[in-house]
Amino acid sequence: MNKLTRSSAPAVPPARATISDVARQAGVSKATVSRFLNRREELLTPEIAVRVERAIRALGYSPSPMAQALKRGRSRLIGLVVADVTNPFSVAVLRGAERACQEAGYLLMLFNLGNEADREREAIESLVSYQVEGLILNTLGADAGAVGDALRHGKPMVLVDRRHHDIQTDFVSLDNAGAVRLAAAHLVEAGYRELLFVSEPMAGVSSRLEREAAFRSFVADQGGKVGGRPFESTAEAPGALDEALRQLRARARRGKAAVLAGNAVISLRVADAAARLGWRFGPDLGLVGFDETEWAALIGPGLSTIAQPTDDLGRLAATCLVERLNGLDLPPRQILLPGRLIKRGSSRPEAPTG
């Protein structure tokens, strides 16, 4: 006869010890334990200090860092909001900001918008609820009211890459106009005469608007010797990008056609489109893309890029914020850093021989 066995109930993890548990175990008040935890043993007799220490060890008690910080009036937390953590730019800025925060004794809390503009208010309110002392914002810039609310909470902030035109605060960014001129001039010097600036949808994003405006200005300054048009690309319509590239080649006729890609996401889309069309980078289609990535040198003959000083952008944003937290009182600062052109095969119109 089979015996029925009763399955044992899953073990319930022991509750985390509290300061009250420590006080009860040591036979002292919670205030006494608090004095011990805040390194004020001079207010306790040696015998009581030993009892509290033994109780803490026996119960495995560890105080909440957040609670300890808030009791001292400082959370030592900085909030970082990024538009899209899948964009290599956002990740690189995060790394620079994180290192600078650690060096200054702060921890960084990240909120990723996923390119959803309607989450800006949610992001800022969530971070403020965690008692962050200040904010670093790389948002879409679509909800100035959310930023204004944070300012009314008395939170200093620094904007990275994307402006909120109604908000007066420190701003750190690439010199977008200078970077576009650097890339476009390189393509023209290489022999390309018909250019296409491909960007994600403008959607009021300041960095995209600045780059497009600089591209239009560069083409106008060429006095008709160079043609150029902007194009907004979406992931949902790859066929539209294919057609835009075909039209670019058609306009170029005997001249050379090239693309200036607005960021690394667009560079990959253009690379996919060129593969679908059976074109070679360099001879069939020139390309310079914003953002230097680990894979840029691995696609085709290598993608020419504008390398942004992302680590410096993140580090400077965090440094500016920490300075404000430490009492610096100056008018809002604007810091624009230059990009660096990295030349590879995608911007060489003649295929290498040999």
C-alpha positions in Angstrom: 0.0 0.0 0.0 1.4 3.3 -1.0 1.8 5.8 1.7 0.6 9.4 1.1 3.2 11.9 2.1 2.4 15.5 2.9 4.5 17.9 1.0 6.3 20.3 3.2 5.3 24.0 2.8 7.9 26.2 1.2 10.3 27.7 3.7 9.4 31.3 4.6 12.4 33.5 4.6 13.0 35.0 8.0 11.9 38.6 8.4 14.6 41.2 8.3 15.7 42.3 11.7 14.7 45.8 12.7 16.2 48.3 15.0 13.4 47.4 17.5 14.6 43.8 17.4 18.1 44.9 18.2 17.0 47.1 21.1 14.9 44.2 22.5 17.8 41.7 22.3 20.2 44.1 23.9 17.8 45.3 26.5 18.2 49.0 25.5 16.1 51.7 23.8 16.0 52.3 20.1 17.6 55.6 20.7 20.6 53.8 22.2 20.9 51.6 19.2 20.7 54.6 16.9 23.5 56.3 18.8 25.7 53.2 18.4 24.9 53.0 14.6 25.7 56.7 14.1 29.2 56.1 15.7 28.3 58.0 18.9 29.6 55.4 21.3 31.1 58.1 23.5 27.5 58.6 24.7 27.3 55.0 25.8 29.0 53.0 28.5 31.4 50.3 27.2 29.1 47.6 28.7 26.0 48.9 26.7 28.0 49.3 23.5 29.2 45.7 23.7 25.6 44.5 24.3 24.3 46.4 21.3 27.2 45.1 19.1 26.5 41.5 20.1 22.8 41.9 19.4 23.5 43.3 15.9 25.7 40.3 15.1 23.3 37.8 16.5 20.4 39.1 14.5 22.4 39.9 11.4 21.0 43.4 11.4 22.1 45.9 8.8 20.6 49.4 8.7 19.1 50.7 5.5 21.5 53.0 3.7 18.6 55.1 2.4 17.2 55.5 5.9 20.5 56.4 7.3 21.2 59.0 4.6 17.7 60.6 5.0 18.2 60.9 8.7 21.3 63.0 7.9 19.3 65.0 5.4 21.2 63.7 2.3 20.3 60.7 0.1 23.6 60.9 -1.9 21.5 59.8 -4.9 21.5 61.4 -8.4 18.8 60.6 -10.9 19.6 60.1 -14.6 16.9 60.0 -17.2 17.9 58.8 -20.7 15.8 58.9 -23.8 16.8 55.4 -25.1 19.2 53.1 -23.3 19.5 51.0 -26.5 21.2 53.9 -28.2 25.0 53.6 -27.7 25.2 57.3 -27.0 23.0 56.9 -23.9 25.0 54.0 -22.5 28.3 55.9 -23.0 27.1 59.0 -21.3 25.8 56.9 -18.4 29.2 55.4 -17.9 30.9 58.8 -17.7 28.3 60.2 -15.4 28.5 57.1 -13.1 32.2 57.3 -12.7 32.1 61.0 -11.8 29.2 60.4 -9.3 31.1 57.6 -7.6 34.2 59.7 -7.3 32.1 62.4 -5.6 30.4 59.9 -3.3 27.1 59.7 -5.0 25.1 56.8 -6.5 23.3 57.0 -9.8 19.7 55.9 -10.4 18.7 55.3 -14.0 15.3 55.8 -15.7 15.0 54.8 -19.4 12.2 56.5 -21.4 12.4 54.1 -24.3 11.8 57.1 -26.6 8.3 57.5 -25.1 7.9 61.2 -24.6 4.8 60.8 -22.4 6.9 59.1 -19.8 9.1 62.2 -19.0 6.9 63.3 -16.2 6.7 59.8 -14.8 10.5 59.5 -14.9 11.1 62.7 -13.1 8.4 62.2 -10.5 9.6 58.7 -9.8 13.2 59.8 -9.2 12.1 62.7 -7.0 10.0 60.3 -4.9 13.3 58.4 -4.2 14.7 61.6 -2.7 17.4 62.1 -5.4 19.3 65.3 -4.7 19.6 66.3 -8.3 18.9 65.2 -11.9 20.8 64.6 -15.1 18.3 64.7 -18.0 18.8 63.3 -21.5 15.1 63.4 -22.4 13.1 64.0 -25.5 12.4 67.6 -24.4 8.7 67.2 -25.1 7.4 67.9 -21.6 8.9 71.1 -20.2 6.2 71.1 -17.4 7.7 67.9 -15.9 11.1 69.6 -15.7 9.6 72.7 -14.2 7.9 70.6 -11.5 11.3 69.2 -10.6 12.8 72.6 -10.3 9.9 73.7 -8.1 10.9 70.8 -5.8 14.2 72.5 -5.4 16.2 69.9 -7.4 19.1 71.2 -9.4 19.5 69.6 -12.8 21.8 69.4 -15.8 20.5 68.8 -19.4 22.6 66.6 -21.7 22.4 66.7 -25.5 18.8 67.8 -25.6 17.5 71.3 -24.6 14.4 72.4 -22.9 14.2 75.9 -24.3 12.0 77.2 -21.5 14.2 75.9 -18.8 17.3 77.8 -17.7 19.8 75.4 -16.3 23.3 74.0 -17.0 23.5 72.3 -20.5 26.2 70.0 -21.8 26.3 68.8 -25.4 28.2 68.1 -28.5 28.8 71.1 -30.8 26.2 69.8 -33.3 26.7 72.5 -35.9 30.5 72.1 -35.9 30.2 68.3 -36.1 27.8 68.4 -39.0 30.1 70.8 -40.9 33.1 68.6 -40.2 31.3 65.5 -41.5 29.8 67.1 -44.6 33.0 68.9 -45.5 34.8 65.6 -45.4 32.3 64.0 -47.8 32.6 66.9 -50.2 36.4 66.8 -50.1 36.2 63.1 -50.8 34.3 63.8 -54.0 30.6 63.2 -53.1 28.3 65.8 -54.6 24.8 64.7 -53.6 24.1 64.3 -49.8 21.3 63.0 -47.8 20.9 63.7 -44.1 19.0 60.8 -42.5 17.6 61.3 -39.0 15.1 59.7 -36.7 11.9 61.8 -36.7 12.5 65.3 -35.4 9.7 65.3 -32.9 11.0 68.5 -31.4 14.3 66.9 -30.2 16.7 69.8 -30.1 19.9 67.8 -31.1 18.2 66.4 -34.3 16.8 69.9 -35.2 20.2 71.5 -34.7 21.9 68.9 -36.9 19.3 69.2 -39.7 19.6 73.0 -39.6 23.4 72.8 -39.8 23.1 70.4 -42.7 20.8 72.7 -44.6 23.1 75.7 -43.9 26.2 73.7 -45.1 24.5 72.8 -48.4 23.3 76.4 -48.9 26.8 77.7 -48.4 28.1 75.5 -51.3 26.4 77.7 -53.9 24.7 75.0 -55.8 27.9 72.8 -56.2 26.5 70.3 -53.7 23.0 69.0 -53.5 21.5 67.9 -50.2 18.2 67.0 -48.6 17.0 65.7 -45.2 15.1 62.5 -44.6 13.4 61.2 -41.5 13.6 57.4 -41.1 11.5 55.2 -38.9 12.0 51.5 -38.0 8.5 50.7 -39.2 9.1 51.8 -42.8 12.4 50.3 -44.1 11.1 50.5 -47.6 10.9 54.3 -47.4 14.6 54.5 -46.6 15.4 52.2 -49.5 13.5 54.4 -51.9 15.1 57.6 -50.5 18.5 56.1 -51.2 17.5 55.1 -54.7 16.4 58.7 -55.4 19.6 60.0 -53.9 21.6 57.9 -56.3 19.4 59.0 -59.2 20.0 62.7 -58.3 23.7 62.2 -58.2 23.8 60.9 -61.8 27.5 60.7 -62.6 28.5 62.2 -59.3 28.9 60.4 -56.0 26.1 60.1 -53.4 26.6 60.0 -49.7 24.6 59.8 -46.5 25.2 61.7 -43.2 23.5 59.5 -40.5 22.1 61.4 -37.5 23.1 58.7 -34.9 24.3 55.1 -34.6 20.7 53.7 -34.9 20.4 55.4 -38.3 23.8 54.2 -39.3 22.6 50.6 -38.8 19.4 51.2 -40.8 21.4 52.6 -43.7 23.8 49.7 -43.5 20.8 47.3 -43.7 19.3 49.2 -46.6 22.6 49.2 -48.5 22.8 45.4 -48.0 19.2 45.0 -49.4 20.1 47.1 -52.4 23.4 45.3 -53.0 25.5 48.5 -52.7 29.0 48.8 -51.4 29.9 51.6 -49.0 32.4 53.9 -50.5 32.1 53.4 -54.3 28.3 53.0 -54.4 27.3 55.0 -51.4 29.3 57.2 -49.1 28.5 57.3 -45.4 29.5 59.2 -42.3 27.5 58.5 -39.1 27.3 60.2 -35.8 28.5 58.1 -32.9 31.6 55.9 -32.8 30.6 52.4 -31.7 32.4 49.1 -31.2 31.0 47.7 -34.4 31.6 50.7 -36.7 35.0 49.3 -37.9 33.4 45.9 -38.6 30.7 46.9 -41.2 31.8 46.7 -44.8 35.1 48.6 -45.3 34.5 50.3 -41.9 32.1 53.1 -41.2 33.4 56.6 -41.0 32.0 58.3 -37.9 31.8 61.5 -35.8 33.0 60.3 -32.4 31.2 62.2 -29.7 33.1 62.8 -26.4 30.4 60.8 -24.6 32.5 60.0 -21.5 33.4 63.7 -21.1 29.7 64.7 -21.6 28.6 62.4 -18.8 31.4 63.3 -16.6 30.9 67.0 -17.1 27.2 66.8 -16.5 27.7 65.0 -13.2 30.5 67.4 -12.2 28.2 70.4 -12.9 25.4 68.9 -10.9 27.7 68.1 -7.9 29.0 71.6 -8.0 25.4 72.9 -7.7 24.7 70.5 -4.9 27.8 71.8 -3.1 26.4 75.4 -3.3 27.8 76.8 -6.5 25.6 79.8 -7.5 26.3 80.9 -11.1 24.2 81.8 -14.1 23.3 78.7 -16.2 26.3 77.3 -18.1 26.4 76.0 -21.7 29.3 73.6 -22.4 29.7 72.5 -26.1 32.3 69.9 -26.9 33.8 69.2 -30.4 33.3 66.0 -32.2 36.2 64.0 -33.8 36.1 62.7 -37.4 37.2 59.0 -37.8 37.8 58.2 -41.4 37.2 54.7 -42.7 36.4 53.1 -46.0 32.7 54.1 -46.1 33.7 57.7 -47.1 36.3 56.7 -49.8 34.6 56.8 -53.2 37.2 54.7 -54.9 37.4 51.0 -54.1 40.8 49.9 -52.8 42.9 48.0 -55.3 45.3 45.1 -54.9 
